[in-house]
Amino acid sequence: MSVFVQQSGSVCEFSNSDSWVILSPIEQSIKRKIEAVGTPLKDWDIQINYGIKTGYNDAFIINTEKRDEILSNCQSEDERTRTAELIRPILRGRDIKQYGYEWANLWLIYIPWHFPLQFDESITGASKKAETAFREQYPAVYQHMLEYKEPLSKRNKAETGIRYEWYAMQRWGAKYWEDFNKPKIVWGEISDRSKFAYEHRGKYIPEATTFLMVGNHLPYLFCVLNSPLSEWFFSKVGTTTGVGTVRWKKYTIQQLLLPNITDKQRIKFDNVVEQYIKGGLTKTNFAKEVNAEIYKSVGLTDIEIDYVENYYPPLT
């Protein structure tokens, strides 16, 4: 054992470290360069929150066939329009890939607490008034929810029917619901690799196993969070599940140090991301272009770039 340590060991400097991370010489060099030019994600003028939690997905998350059925049961064009606005596409953690997502044709019936009176601040608990308004204004959706009333009512006994109505979602993002309508970065909490999608249209709602990020510099953050450099760095500061996957949780991902960029670089990232979204670049060419700019901003050598890019096998 002593011979192995002498032959394979490397000296690590812990005096300036917040945590004891054992790194090889090349990894120490990469880490020092990131620390010299990086700012923690939490300081990039962004906000991170969970997606919504229904408490019973069978009632709230539906396929396109069921959505069409509910809309066909609407009694007027006005009801149909209101109902269509209520049913929105949803992304699950498993739908999110590196640099994009694959929508599974699933929809969320988005019903906040006290809906449709969710902005009436005089309502503080489960409201019969709200339920009556829901039944009258959205009869087709109400009938759908009635089919699941028993299991919905058996959710959290301390809340369901007390803090909110039996037909409402458990957590609807009361303090950040408007963020669902904005451009955002979304990712799954548990993943084997870095998989961040840029949802720029504000169309999809992320569900409970996902996070969403809104704020400034989103195109650049989308690029750097998907980069091999950030993936390598997160492997040193993140937590694992013990079964080969990583927990991309808010409190750990906020520790990631992301290279600072100039206004000129920011504009370049904005333009390249826009080109990629419009289909003007393949994913391979897009990743190659943005990663080269990221490596340059950190000052990595060719050997260090090769090390980072080969730390994990490429995703297909």
Phi and psi restraints in degrees (value plus and minus 20) as a CYANA .aco file:
   2 SER   PHI     -83.5   -43.5
   2 SER   PSI     -56.6   -16.6
   3 VAL   PHI     -85.7   -45.7
   3 VAL   PSI     -61.7   -21.7
   4 PHE   PHI     -80.7   -40.7
   4 PHE   PSI     -64.1   -24.1
   5 VAL   PHI     -83.3   -43.3
   5 VAL   PSI     -62.7   -22.7
   6 GLN   PHI     -83.0   -43.0
   6 GLN   PSI     -57.2   -17.2
   7 GLN   PHI    -102.9   -62.9
   7 GLN   PSI     -51.4   -11.4
   8 SER   PHI    -130.8   -90.8
   8 SER   PSI     -33.2     6.8
   9 GLY   PHI     -93.8   -53.8
   9 GLY   PSI     140.7   180.7
  10 SER   PHI    -159.2  -119.2
  10 SER   PSI     133.9   173.9
  11 VAL   PHI    -105.2   -65.2
  11 VAL   PSI     110.2   150.2
  12 CYS   PHI    -136.3   -96.3
  12 CYS   PSI     116.7   156.7
  13 GLU   PHI    -118.3   -78.3
  13 GLU   PSI      94.6   134.6
  14 PHE   PHI    -122.8   -82.8
  14 PHE   PSI     -23.0    17.0
  15 SER   PHI     -83.1   -43.1
  15 SER   PSI     -48.9    -8.9
  16 ASN   PHI    -131.2   -91.2
  16 ASN   PSI      -1.7    38.3
  17 SER   PHI    -120.4   -80.4
  17 SER   PSI     122.3   162.3
  18 ASP   PHI    -100.4   -60.4
  18 ASP   PSI     -42.0    -2.0
  19 SER   PHI    -163.7  -123.7
  19 SER   PSI     138.3   178.3
  20 TRP   PHI    -108.1   -68.1
  20 TRP   PSI      75.2   115.2
  21 VAL   PHI    -134.2   -94.2
  21 VAL   PSI     100.6   140.6
  22 ILE   PHI    -104.8   -64.8
  22 ILE   PSI      99.0   139.0
  23 LEU   PHI    -147.6  -107.6
  23 LEU   PSI     130.1   170.1
  24 SER   PHI     -94.6   -54.6
  24 SER   PSI     148.0   188.0
  25 PRO   PHI     -74.9   -34.9
  25 PRO   PSI     -63.7   -23.7
  26 ILE   PHI     -87.0   -47.0
  26 ILE   PSI     -55.9   -15.9
  27 GLU   PHI     -88.7   -48.7
  27 GLU   PSI     -58.2   -18.2
  28 GLN   PHI     -80.2   -40.2
  28 GLN   PSI     -60.6   -20.6
  29 SER   PHI     -85.0   -45.0
  29 SER   PSI     -63.9   -23.9
  30 ILE   PHI     -83.5   -43.5
  30 ILE   PSI     -64.3   -24.3
  31 LYS   PHI     -82.5   -42.5
  31 LYS   PSI     -62.3   -22.3
  32 ARG   PHI     -81.9   -41.9
  32 ARG   PSI     -59.4   -19.4
  33 LYS   PHI     -88.0   -48.0
  33 LYS   PSI     -59.7   -19.7
  34 ILE   PHI     -83.9   -43.9
  34 ILE   PSI     -65.0   -25.0
  35 GLU   PHI     -83.5   -43.5
  35 GLU   PSI     -51.0   -11.0
  36 ALA   PHI     -91.3   -51.3
  36 ALA   PSI     -47.6    -7.6
  37 VAL   PHI    -142.9  -102.9
  37 VAL   PSI     -17.5    22.5
  38 GLY   PHI    -119.6   -79.6
  38 GLY   PSI     132.6   172.6
  39 THR   PHI    -144.3  -104.3
  39 THR   PSI     113.8   153.8
  40 PRO   PHI     -75.8   -35.8
  40 PRO   PSI     123.9   163.9
  41 LEU   PHI     -74.4   -34.4
  41 LEU   PSI     -56.9   -16.9
  42 LYS   PHI     -81.4   -41.4
  42 LYS   PSI     -38.3     1.7
  43 ASP   PHI    -120.6   -80.6
  43 ASP   PSI      -4.1    35.9
  44 TRP   PHI    -117.4   -77.4
  44 TRP   PSI       2.2    42.2
  45 ASP   PHI      37.3    77.3
  45 ASP   PSI      33.3    73.3
  46 ILE   PHI    -149.2  -109.2
  46 ILE   PSI     144.9   184.9
  47 GLN   PHI    -149.5  -109.5
  47 GLN   PSI     116.7   156.7
  48 ILE   PHI    -140.2  -100.2
  48 ILE   PSI     113.2   153.2
  49 ASN   PHI    -162.5  -122.5
  49 ASN   PSI     142.8   182.8
  50 TYR   PHI     -91.4   -51.4
  50 TYR   PSI     140.7   180.7
  51 GLY   PHI     -95.1   -55.1
  51 GLY   PSI    -193.7  -153.7
  52 ILE   PHI     -99.5   -59.5
  52 ILE   PSI     138.8   178.8
  53 LYS   PHI    -146.6  -106.6
  53 LYS   PSI      99.1   139.1
  54 THR   PHI    -104.5   -64.5
  54 THR   PSI     -54.4   -14.4
  55 GLY   PHI      67.1   107.1
  55 GLY   PSI     -36.5     3.5
  56 TYR   PHI    -183.4  -143.4
  56 TYR   PSI      67.9   107.9
  57 ASN   PHI     -82.4   -42.4
  57 ASN   PSI     -49.3    -9.3
  58 ASP   PHI     -78.3   -38.3
  58 ASP   PSI     -50.5   -10.5
  59 ALA   PHI    -105.6   -65.6
  59 ALA   PSI     -56.9   -16.9
  60 PHE   PHI    -115.9   -75.9
  60 PHE   PSI     -49.7    -9.7
  61 ILE   PHI    -123.2   -83.2
  61 ILE   PSI      99.1   139.1
  62 ILE   PHI    -148.8  -108.8
  62 ILE   PSI     141.3   181.3
  63 ASN   PHI    -109.2   -69.2
  63 ASN   PSI     156.7   196.7
  64 THR   PHI     -85.0   -45.0
  64 THR   PSI     -55.4   -15.4
  65 GLU   PHI     -81.3   -41.3
  65 GLU   PSI     -64.7   -24.7
  66 LYS   PHI     -87.8   -47.8
  66 LYS   PSI     -58.8   -18.8
  67 ARG   PHI     -78.6   -38.6
  67 ARG   PSI     -67.2   -27.2
  68 ASP   PHI     -83.0   -43.0
  68 ASP   PSI     -56.1   -16.1
  69 GLU   PHI     -84.5   -44.5
  69 GLU   PSI     -64.8   -24.8
  70 ILE   PHI     -82.2   -42.2
  70 ILE   PSI     -63.3   -23.3
  71 LEU   PHI     -85.6   -45.6
  71 LEU   PSI     -55.5   -15.5
  72 SER   PHI     -89.9   -49.9
  72 SER   PSI     -40.8    -0.8
  73 ASN   PHI    -106.8   -66.8
  73 ASN   PSI     -22.8    17.2
  74 CYS   PHI     -87.0   -47.0
  74 CYS   PSI     123.7   163.7
  75 GLN   PHI    -111.5   -71.5
  75 GLN   PSI     -29.2    10.8
  76 SER   PHI    -172.8  -132.8
  76 SER   PSI     145.3   185.3
  77 GLU   PHI     -87.0   -47.0
  77 GLU   PSI     -54.8   -14.8
  78 ASP   PHI     -83.3   -43.3
  78 ASP   PSI     -64.2   -24.2
  79 GLU   PHI     -84.6   -44.6
  79 GLU   PSI     -59.9   -19.9
  80 ARG   PHI     -81.7   -41.7
  80 ARG   PSI     -62.7   -22.7
  81 THR   PHI     -83.7   -43.7
  81 THR   PSI     -66.4   -26.4
  82 ARG   PHI     -81.4   -41.4
  82 ARG   PSI     -61.9   -21.9
  83 THR   PHI     -88.8   -48.8
  83 THR   PSI     -60.1   -20.1
  84 ALA   PHI     -81.4   -41.4
  84 ALA   PSI     -56.0   -16.0
  85 GLU   PHI     -90.0   -50.0
  85 GLU   PSI     -46.4    -6.4
  86 LEU   PHI     -98.0   -58.0
  86 LEU   PSI     -47.3    -7.3
  87 ILE   PHI    -120.3   -80.3
  87 ILE   PSI      92.4   132.4
  88 ARG   PHI    -143.2  -103.2
  88 ARG   PSI     131.3   171.3
  89 PRO   PHI     -80.5   -40.5
  89 PRO   PSI     125.3   165.3
  90 ILE   PHI    -147.5  -107.5
  90 ILE   PSI     123.8   163.8
  91 LEU   PHI    -131.8   -91.8
  91 LEU   PSI     112.4   152.4
  92 ARG   PHI    -119.1   -79.1
  92 ARG   PSI     144.7   184.7
  93 GLY   PHI     -76.1   -36.1
  93 GLY   PSI     -58.6   -18.6
  94 ARG   PHI     -90.7   -50.7
  94 ARG   PSI     -36.5     3.5
  95 ASP   PHI    -101.9   -61.9
  95 ASP   PSI     -35.2     4.8
  96 ILE   PHI    -112.1   -72.1
  96 ILE   PSI     107.3   147.3
  97 LYS   PHI    -136.0   -96.0
  97 LYS   PSI     157.3   197.3
  98 GLN   PHI     -91.2   -51.2
  98 GLN   PSI     103.5   143.5
  99 TYR   PHI      50.7    90.7
  99 TYR   PSI      -6.5    33.5
 100 GLY   PHI     157.6   197.6
 100 GLY   PSI    -186.9  -146.9
 101 TYR   PHI    -170.2  -130.2
 101 TYR   PSI     140.1   180.1
 102 GLU   PHI    -143.7  -103.7
 102 GLU   PSI      79.5   119.5
 103 TRP   PHI     -84.2   -44.2
 103 TRP   PSI     113.6   153.6
 104 ALA   PHI    -113.2   -73.2
 104 ALA   PSI      -1.2    38.8
 105 ASN   PHI      38.5    78.5
 105 ASN   PSI      19.3    59.3
 106 LEU   PHI    -131.0   -91.0
 106 LEU   PSI     128.9   168.9
 107 TRP   PHI    -147.9  -107.9
 107 TRP   PSI     130.6   170.6
 108 LEU   PHI    -131.2   -91.2
 108 LEU   PSI     108.8   148.8
 109 ILE   PHI    -104.7   -64.7
 109 ILE   PSI      83.3   123.3
 110 TYR   PHI    -107.1   -67.1
 110 TYR   PSI      78.3   118.3
 111 ILE   PHI    -140.5  -100.5
 111 ILE   PSI      80.7   120.7
 112 PRO   PHI     -90.2   -50.2
 112 PRO   PSI     151.5   191.5
 113 TRP   PHI     -78.2   -38.2
 113 TRP   PSI     118.9   158.9
 114 HIS   PHI      45.0    85.0
 114 HIS   PSI      -2.9    37.1
 115 PHE   PHI     -78.7   -38.7
 115 PHE   PSI     119.6   159.6
 116 PRO   PHI    -111.8   -71.8
 116 PRO   PSI       1.9    41.9
 117 LEU   PHI    -128.6   -88.6
 117 LEU   PSI      13.6    53.6
 118 GLN   PHI     -84.6   -44.6
 118 GLN   PSI     -36.6     3.4
 119 PHE   PHI    -122.2   -82.2
 119 PHE   PSI     -11.6    28.4
 120 ASP   PHI    -103.6   -63.6
 120 ASP   PSI      82.6   122.6
 121 GLU   PHI     -91.1   -51.1
 121 GLU   PSI     -29.4    10.6
 122 SER   PHI     -97.8   -57.8
 122 SER   PSI     -35.0     5.0
 123 ILE   PHI    -106.5   -66.5
 123 ILE   PSI     103.7   143.7
 124 THR   PHI    -140.0  -100.0
 124 THR   PSI     -28.8    11.2
 125 GLY   PHI    -167.2  -127.2
 125 GLY   PSI    -189.7  -149.7
 126 ALA   PHI     -75.4   -35.4
 126 ALA   PSI     108.7   148.7
 127 SER   PHI    -139.1   -99.1
 127 SER   PSI     101.2   141.2
 128 LYS   PHI     -87.9   -47.9
 128 LYS   PSI     -52.9   -12.9
 129 LYS   PHI     -81.4   -41.4
 129 LYS   PSI     -63.4   -23.4
 130 ALA   PHI     -86.1   -46.1
 130 ALA   PSI     -61.9   -21.9
 131 GLU   PHI     -82.8   -42.8
 131 GLU   PSI     -60.3   -20.3
 132 THR   PHI     -82.0   -42.0
 132 THR   PSI     -63.2   -23.2
 133 ALA   PHI     -84.9   -44.9
 133 ALA   PSI     -58.1   -18.1
 134 PHE   PHI     -83.1   -43.1
 134 PHE   PSI     -66.3   -26.3
 135 ARG   PHI     -82.7   -42.7
 135 ARG   PSI     -57.9   -17.9
 136 GLU   PHI     -98.0   -58.0
 136 GLU   PSI     -57.3   -17.3
 137 GLN   PHI    -109.0   -69.0
 137 GLN   PSI     -46.0    -6.0
 138 TYR   PHI    -153.5  -113.5
 138 TYR   PSI      38.7    78.7
 139 PRO   PHI     -79.3   -39.3
 139 PRO   PSI     -55.7   -15.7
 140 ALA   PHI     -87.1   -47.1
 140 ALA   PSI     -62.8   -22.8
 141 VAL   PHI     -88.9   -48.9
 141 VAL   PSI     -60.3   -20.3
 142 TYR   PHI     -79.2   -39.2
 142 TYR   PSI     -63.1   -23.1
 143 GLN   PHI     -83.6   -43.6
 143 GLN   PSI     -57.9   -17.9
 144 HIS   PHI     -81.8   -41.8
 144 HIS   PSI     -65.4   -25.4
 145 MET   PHI     -87.0   -47.0
 145 MET   PSI     -52.2   -12.2
 146 LEU   PHI     -78.9   -38.9
 146 LEU   PSI     -51.8   -11.8
 147 GLU   PHI     -82.0   -42.0
 147 GLU   PSI     -41.9    -1.9
 148 TYR   PHI    -135.5   -95.5
 148 TYR   PSI      -3.0    37.0
 149 LYS   PHI     -79.0   -39.0
 149 LYS   PSI     -61.9   -21.9
 150 GLU   PHI     -82.0   -42.0
 150 GLU   PSI     -75.5   -35.5
 151 PRO   PHI     -85.0   -45.0
 151 PRO   PSI     -53.2   -13.2
 152 LEU   PHI     -84.1   -44.1
 152 LEU   PSI     -58.3   -18.3
 153 SER   PHI     -92.5   -52.5
 153 SER   PSI     -37.1     2.9
 154 LYS   PHI    -111.7   -71.7
 154 LYS   PSI     -13.4    26.6
 155 ARG   PHI     -87.8   -47.8
 155 ARG   PSI    -189.2  -149.2
 156 ASN   PHI     -55.6   -15.6
 156 ASN   PSI      87.7   127.7
 157 LYS   PHI     -84.8   -44.8
 157 LYS   PSI     -43.8    -3.8
 158 ALA   PHI     -99.2   -59.2
 158 ALA   PSI     -30.7     9.3
 159 GLU   PHI    -144.0  -104.0
 159 GLU   PSI     -68.7   -28.7
 160 THR   PHI     -83.5   -43.5
 160 THR   PSI     105.6   145.6
 161 GLY   PHI      60.9   100.9
 161 GLY   PSI     -22.6    17.4
 162 ILE   PHI    -137.8   -97.8
 162 ILE   PSI     -81.1   -41.1
 163 ARG   PHI    -105.1   -65.1
 163 ARG   PSI     -50.1   -10.1
 164 TYR   PHI    -168.5  -128.5
 164 TYR   PSI     146.4   186.4
 165 GLU   PHI     -94.6   -54.6
 165 GLU   PSI     136.6   176.6
 166 TRP   PHI     -80.4   -40.4
 166 TRP   PSI     -45.7    -5.7
 167 TYR   PHI    -111.6   -71.6
 167 TYR   PSI     -22.9    17.1
 168 ALA   PHI    -111.2   -71.2
 168 ALA   PSI     137.3   177.3
 169 MET   PHI     -88.7   -48.7
 169 MET   PSI     134.2   174.2
 170 GLN   PHI     -87.0   -47.0
 170 GLN   PSI     -66.1   -26.1
 171 ARG   PHI    -155.9  -115.9
 171 ARG   PSI      99.9   139.9
 172 TRP   PHI    -136.7   -96.7
 172 TRP   PSI      -7.2    32.8
 173 GLY   PHI      51.3    91.3
 173 GLY   PSI      26.9    66.9
 174 ALA   PHI     -74.9   -34.9
 174 ALA   PSI     -53.8   -13.8
 175 LYS   PHI    -114.6   -74.6
 175 LYS   PSI     -26.5    13.5
 176 TYR   PHI    -164.3  -124.3
 176 TYR   PSI       4.2    44.2
 177 TRP   PHI     -79.8   -39.8
 177 TRP   PSI     -49.0    -9.0
 178 GLU   PHI     -86.8   -46.8
 178 GLU   PSI     -42.5    -2.5
 179 ASP   PHI     -83.5   -43.5
 179 ASP   PSI     -45.7    -5.7
 180 PHE   PHI     -83.5   -43.5
 180 PHE   PSI     -44.1    -4.1
 181 ASN   PHI    -111.5   -71.5
 181 ASN   PSI     -19.6    20.4
 182 LYS   PHI    -122.2   -82.2
 182 LYS   PSI     141.9   181.9
 183 PRO   PHI     -77.8   -37.8
 183 PRO   PSI     121.1   161.1
 184 LYS   PHI    -176.3  -136.3
 184 LYS   PSI     138.2   178.2
 185 ILE   PHI    -121.1   -81.1
 185 ILE   PSI     112.4   152.4
 186 VAL   PHI    -145.4  -105.4
 186 VAL   PSI     128.5   168.5
 187 TRP   PHI    -177.3  -137.3
 187 TRP   PSI     138.4   178.4
 188 GLY   PHI    -105.6   -65.6
 188 GLY   PSI     127.7   167.7
 189 GLU   PHI     -85.5   -45.5
 189 GLU   PSI     -59.2   -19.2
 190 ILE   PHI    -137.8   -97.8
 190 ILE   PSI     103.4   143.4
 191 SER   PHI    -175.6  -135.6
 191 SER   PSI     132.5   172.5
 192 ASP   PHI     -96.4   -56.4
 192 ASP   PSI     -42.2    -2.2
 193 ARG   PHI    -162.0  -122.0
 193 ARG   PSI     154.2   194.2
 194 SER   PHI     -94.6   -54.6
 194 SER   PSI      99.7   139.7
 195 LYS   PHI    -158.3  -118.3
 195 LYS   PSI      77.3   117.3
 196 PHE   PHI    -140.6  -100.6
 196 PHE   PSI     115.1   155.1
 197 ALA   PHI    -136.5   -96.5
 197 ALA   PSI     125.2   165.2
 198 TYR   PHI    -122.6   -82.6
 198 TYR   PSI      88.0   128.0
 199 GLU   PHI    -119.8   -79.8
 199 GLU   PSI      70.1   110.1
 200 HIS   PHI    -104.9   -64.9
 200 HIS   PSI     -32.2     7.8
 201 ARG   PHI    -111.8   -71.8
 201 ARG   PSI     -28.6    11.4
 202 GLY   PHI      44.9    84.9
 202 GLY   PSI      16.0    56.0
 203 LYS   PHI    -120.8   -80.8
 203 LYS   PSI     -60.0   -20.0
 204 TYR   PHI    -116.2   -76.2
 204 TYR   PSI     126.7   166.7
 205 ILE   PHI    -124.3   -84.3
 205 ILE   PSI     107.0   147.0
 206 PRO   PHI    -100.6   -60.6
 206 PRO   PSI     123.7   163.7
 207 GLU   PHI    -115.1   -75.1
 207 GLU   PSI    -192.1  -152.1
 208 ALA   PHI     -82.6   -42.6
 208 ALA   PSI     -44.5    -4.5
 209 THR   PHI    -109.8   -69.8
 209 THR   PSI      -9.9    30.1
 210 THR   PHI    -143.2  -103.2
 210 THR   PSI     142.7   182.7
 211 PHE   PHI    -136.7   -96.7
 211 PHE   PSI     138.3   178.3
 212 LEU   PHI    -151.6  -111.6
 212 LEU   PSI     125.7   165.7
 213 MET   PHI    -145.6  -105.6
 213 MET   PSI     109.1   149.1
 214 VAL   PHI    -144.4  -104.4
 214 VAL   PSI     143.8   183.8
 215 GLY   PHI     117.5   157.5
 215 GLY   PSI    -172.5  -132.5
 216 ASN   PHI    -114.0   -74.0
 216 ASN   PSI     141.2   181.2
 217 HIS   PHI      42.3    82.3
 217 HIS   PSI       6.3    46.3
 218 LEU   PHI     -80.3   -40.3
 218 LEU   PSI     -62.0   -22.0
 219 PRO   PHI     -78.1   -38.1
 219 PRO   PSI     -63.9   -23.9
 220 TYR   PHI     -85.9   -45.9
 220 TYR   PSI     -65.1   -25.1
 221 LEU   PHI     -82.0   -42.0
 221 LEU   PSI     -57.3   -17.3
 222 PHE   PHI     -78.0   -38.0
 222 PHE   PSI     -62.5   -22.5
 223 CYS   PHI     -89.0   -49.0
 223 CYS   PSI     -68.9   -28.9
 224 VAL   PHI     -92.5   -52.5
 224 VAL   PSI     -53.2   -13.2
 225 LEU   PHI     -87.8   -47.8
 225 LEU   PSI     -48.9    -8.9
 226 ASN   PHI    -105.4   -65.4
 226 ASN   PSI     -27.5    12.5
 227 SER   PHI     -92.9   -52.9
 227 SER   PSI     132.2   172.2
 228 PRO   PHI     -77.5   -37.5
 228 PRO   PSI     -50.6   -10.6
 229 LEU   PHI     -84.6   -44.6
 229 LEU   PSI     -68.0   -28.0
 230 SER   PHI     -88.4   -48.4
 230 SER   PSI     -56.2   -16.2
 231 GLU   PHI     -82.8   -42.8
 231 GLU   PSI     -62.4   -22.4
 232 TRP   PHI     -84.7   -44.7
 232 TRP   PSI     -66.0   -26.0
 233 PHE   PHI     -82.9   -42.9
 233 PHE   PSI     -61.0   -21.0
 234 PHE   PHI     -86.3   -46.3
 234 PHE   PSI     -49.1    -9.1
 235 SER   PHI     -83.9   -43.9
 235 SER   PSI     -38.2     1.8
 236 LYS   PHI    -114.9   -74.9
 236 LYS   PSI     -44.0    -4.0
 237 VAL   PHI    -134.7   -94.7
 237 VAL   PSI     -34.2     5.8
 238 GLY   PHI    -102.7   -62.7
 238 GLY   PSI     158.5   198.5
 239 THR   PHI    -136.2   -96.2
 239 THR   PSI     129.9   169.9
 240 THR   PHI    -129.1   -89.1
 240 THR   PSI     144.2   184.2
 241 THR   PHI    -107.3   -67.3
 241 THR   PSI     -32.8     7.2
 242 GLY   PHI      70.2   110.2
 242 GLY   PSI     -23.1    16.9
 243 VAL   PHI    -146.0  -106.0
 243 VAL   PSI      10.7    50.7
 244 GLY   PHI      71.2   111.2
 244 GLY   PSI     -14.8    25.2
 245 THR   PHI    -139.8   -99.8
 245 THR   PSI     143.6   183.6
 246 VAL   PHI    -133.7   -93.7
 246 VAL   PSI     126.1   166.1
 247 ARG   PHI    -116.1   -76.1
 247 ARG   PSI      87.2   127.2
 248 TRP   PHI    -108.4   -68.4
 248 TRP   PSI      44.5    84.5
 249 LYS   PHI    -105.1   -65.1
 249 LYS   PSI     140.4   180.4
 250 LYS   PHI     -77.4   -37.4
 250 LYS   PSI     -69.0   -29.0
 251 TYR   PHI     -88.5   -48.5
 251 TYR   PSI     -44.6    -4.6
 252 THR   PHI    -110.1   -70.1
 252 THR   PSI     -59.1   -19.1
 253 ILE   PHI     -86.6   -46.6
 253 ILE   PSI     -47.4    -7.4
 254 GLN   PHI     -86.7   -46.7
 254 GLN   PSI     -36.3     3.7
 255 GLN   PHI    -100.9   -60.9
 255 GLN   PSI     -36.0     4.0
 256 LEU   PHI     -76.3   -36.3
 256 LEU   PSI     113.0   153.0
 257 LEU   PHI    -113.4   -73.4
 257 LEU   PSI     100.4   140.4
 258 LEU   PHI    -130.0   -90.0
 258 LEU   PSI     113.5   153.5
 259 PRO   PHI     -77.8   -37.8
 259 PRO   PSI     113.2   153.2
 260 ASN   PHI     -88.7   -48.7
 260 ASN   PSI     127.4   167.4
 261 ILE   PHI    -151.9  -111.9
 261 ILE   PSI     139.0   179.0
 262 THR   PHI    -103.6   -63.6
 262 THR   PSI     147.9   187.9
 263 ASP   PHI     -80.4   -40.4
 263 ASP   PSI     -57.2   -17.2
 264 LYS   PHI     -83.1   -43.1
 264 LYS   PSI     -62.2   -22.2
 265 GLN   PHI     -86.1   -46.1
 265 GLN   PSI     -61.3   -21.3
 266 ARG   PHI     -78.4   -38.4
 266 ARG   PSI     -64.7   -24.7
 267 ILE   PHI     -81.7   -41.7
 267 ILE   PSI     -58.9   -18.9
 268 LYS   PHI     -83.3   -43.3
 268 LYS   PSI     -65.3   -25.3
 269 PHE   PHI     -83.1   -43.1
 269 PHE   PSI     -62.0   -22.0
 270 ASP   PHI     -76.9   -36.9
 270 ASP   PSI     -65.4   -25.4
 271 ASN   PHI     -88.8   -48.8
 271 ASN   PSI     -60.6   -20.6
 272 VAL   PHI     -87.7   -47.7
 272 VAL   PSI     -60.6   -20.6
 273 VAL   PHI     -84.2   -44.2
 273 VAL   PSI     -62.4   -22.4
 274 GLU   PHI     -80.9   -40.9
 274 GLU   PSI     -62.0   -22.0
 275 GLN   PHI     -83.0   -43.0
 275 GLN   PSI     -61.5   -21.5
 276 TYR   PHI     -84.1   -44.1
 276 TYR   PSI     -65.5   -25.5
 277 ILE   PHI     -81.6   -41.6
 277 ILE   PSI     -55.6   -15.6
 278 LYS   PHI    -100.3   -60.3
 278 LYS   PSI     -21.0    19.0
 279 GLY   PHI      69.1   109.1
 279 GLY   PSI      -8.1    31.9
 280 GLY   PHI    -101.9   -61.9
 280 GLY   PSI     -29.4    10.6
 281 LEU   PHI    -155.0  -115.0
 281 LEU   PSI     120.9   160.9
 282 THR   PHI     -91.7   -51.7
 282 THR   PSI     140.8   180.8
 283 LYS   PHI     -80.6   -40.6
 283 LYS   PSI     -59.5   -19.5
 284 THR   PHI     -82.6   -42.6
 284 THR   PSI     -68.1   -28.1
 285 ASN   PHI     -88.5   -48.5
 285 ASN   PSI     -56.5   -16.5
 286 PHE   PHI     -82.2   -42.2
 286 PHE   PSI     -69.2   -29.2
 287 ALA   PHI     -82.2   -42.2
 287 ALA   PSI     -60.9   -20.9
 288 LYS   PHI     -81.6   -41.6
 288 LYS   PSI     -62.5   -22.5
 289 GLU   PHI     -89.5   -49.5
 289 GLU   PSI     -67.1   -27.1
 290 VAL   PHI     -93.0   -53.0
 290 VAL   PSI     -55.0   -15.0
 291 ASN   PHI     -86.4   -46.4
 291 ASN   PSI     -57.4   -17.4
 292 ALA   PHI     -80.3   -40.3
 292 ALA   PSI     -59.3   -19.3
 293 GLU   PHI     -88.7   -48.7
 293 GLU   PSI     -56.5   -16.5
 294 ILE   PHI     -87.0   -47.0
 294 ILE   PSI     -65.1   -25.1
 295 TYR   PHI     -81.2   -41.2
 295 TYR   PSI     -58.8   -18.8
 296 LYS   PHI     -85.3   -45.3
 296 LYS   PSI     -57.7   -17.7
 297 SER   PHI     -88.1   -48.1
 297 SER   PSI     -44.6    -4.6
 298 VAL   PHI    -111.4   -71.4
 298 VAL   PSI     -44.4    -4.4
 299 GLY   PHI      63.9   103.9
 299 GLY   PSI      14.9    54.9
 300 LEU   PHI     -94.6   -54.6
 300 LEU   PSI     125.5   165.5
 301 THR   PHI    -100.4   -60.4
 301 THR   PSI     148.4   188.4
 302 ASP   PHI     -80.3   -40.3
 302 ASP   PSI     -58.0   -18.0
 303 ILE   PHI     -86.0   -46.0
 303 ILE   PSI     -61.3   -21.3
 304 GLU   PHI     -88.9   -48.9
 304 GLU   PSI     -58.2   -18.2
 305 ILE   PHI     -81.6   -41.6
 305 ILE   PSI     -65.2   -25.2
 306 ASP   PHI     -81.6   -41.6
 306 ASP   PSI     -59.3   -19.3
 307 TYR   PHI     -83.8   -43.8
 307 TYR   PSI     -67.8   -27.8
 308 VAL   PHI     -83.7   -43.7
 308 VAL   PSI     -64.2   -24.2
 309 GLU   PHI     -91.3   -51.3
 309 GLU   PSI     -41.0    -1.0
 310 ASN   PHI    -124.5   -84.5
 310 ASN   PSI     -13.2    26.8
 311 TYR   PHI     -84.6   -44.6
 311 TYR   PSI     -58.6   -18.6
 312 TYR   PHI    -141.5  -101.5
 312 TYR   PSI     131.0   171.0
 313 PRO   PHI     -88.3   -48.3
 313 PRO   PSI     130.5   170.5
 314 PRO   PHI     -83.5   -43.5
 314 PRO   PSI     123.7   163.7
 315 LEU   PHI     -97.9   -57.9
 315 LEU   PSI     122.6   162.6
